């Protein structure tokens, strides 16, 4: 299977990064004073891990596109408008390029597998 089509791999990579850098980084930066941010990052990670480990095929591809596509758009909007989160830039360029690419890969993989055929072809007698 082509690496670009491996939706599960990209979901795991993004989920691990989101958990370690998102939850861990937010905790290291803001401490437990910002439980709402920590909770949001944690919930997003749980959703990504669910899509990676509990689904397969077309359902996994579609959920990856639906979860990750809006994240890519949001990073681009934040970078373009210079939006802030808790007083810090939400997606400063060029630092935002890596998250845009990492969130974009499962979204692209999901779109590419959106209409995949889950059923194995029937063997002719």
ABEGO torsion letter per residue (X at the ends): XBAAABAAAAAAAAAAAAAAAAAAAAAAAAEAABAAAAAAAAAAAAAAAAAAAABBEAAAAAAAAAAAAAAAAAAAAAAAAGBBBGGBBABBOAAAAAAAAAAAAAAAAAAAAAABBABBBBBBX
